[in-house]
Amino acid sequence: MPSSLDLITLGRRIRHFRKASDLTLDQLGEKVGVVGSQLSLIENGRREPKFSLLQSLSSVLGIPLSDLLSAEAPDARTALEIELARAQAGDLYASLGLPRVPASRNLPQETLESLVGLHRELIRRATESIATPEEARRANTELRDQMRARNNHLPELEKLVEQTLARVGHTGGALSHRTVSLLAEDLGFRLIHVNDLPHSARSVTDLASGRIYLPPASIPGGHGLRSMALQAMAHRVLGHTPPQNYADFLQQRLEINYFAAASLMPEAASVKFLQAAKARRDLSVEDFRDAFGVTHEAAALRMTNLATSHLGIDVHFLRLTDDGAIQKAYENDGLPLPQDVTGAVEGQFVCRNWAARVALTRTNRSTEFYQYTDTPSGTFWCATQTGTTAAGEFSISFGTSFADAKWFRGRDTEKRAQSRCPDESCCRRPASGLVERWSESAWPSARLHAHVLSPLPSGKFPGVDDREVYEFLEAHAAS
């Protein structure tokens, strides 16, 4: 039988077919053996009919039982009535202590549309208000744990991408801009490049006219345009609906990013390329990146999808800001990522001795930086590349355990460092001499951390790294 919410739709469908048969409540009730007042309760979604009564109604109204039980509203007006009835039956509206407005045929169309619009906005604001930083961090942590348990690999999405690409004749190799356009056409979309996208949007999809609006095609390199288009199309391919909470939003974002990456670097071709490189003991993010014409970050993330499932290698990935804070992270090789009390890693600062931070101090950054790092959890090898955006410098680090470094280019590096973090004496605590000299003489002004997930480093001045301040003052005092 229908659920409590479906009773509203069922009732409205019974009313629709009753009126179409030009029957009153009493007339229909007499034909099916119930009083009209009971039918009225059923039509208003306030009473659940017995299955035998539904069969009688189907027979008398001359429609298949499946039509009577359909989850679709019979017309646009009824759809609004159902939406209003459901909204007013919810806990959110009940918490306001306001009377319900009957969603009846007597309600003027403009009033009905206004009430439904108000409820939509009420629900939107309530949903937005609960997406606190703490909720975001917890939801992100849960999702990261789920993906770690799956080795960051989603075979069901890989299969869907393979089937989707096959429809436009793509069987292997890098995905061209033309193939992306053909895929859009196959899904009923046109890709249109415009100069006036909203600042907060990477792309905008017009579902009514089948258009996907993207930034200008003249963006240097254009690497991101294919990915943006694929992410926009992925919502349709994956059948996404508006997210109900922050966890849904993060899940959908993960899925569209995965879909885009799997399209740009198809599983079969990627695995073939990586397995050949492993056989030569010459695995490299750089080579994988160049073979498929993607960004370094995209190639590194895609390798996390495939390394464990297809190469038998556990790995880790880090993207850091120029001050050493984590923006993105993944590991299933035991790398001891710093975490807050919720288990979140975003915004946490990694050890200054890790390759991901050491690489940011190098003068020559034209090539990848390789390093072994001894940690309390074991020794790890990393290959790190750096870059710059309008927001500042960043590093992309991809690595594995000491035992599996043998499969990668750069394994013969002589660079080696030791990390004792989270022991603060490793790299966070200022030297005692600097503390004595500057503790009472320094007064830095903290820079606001704009990232919503970023915590404030602990120290004498919240938001300021004491060690960096004291070392800065010492260096300038000496000069």
Disulfide bonds with the S-S distance in Angstrom:
none
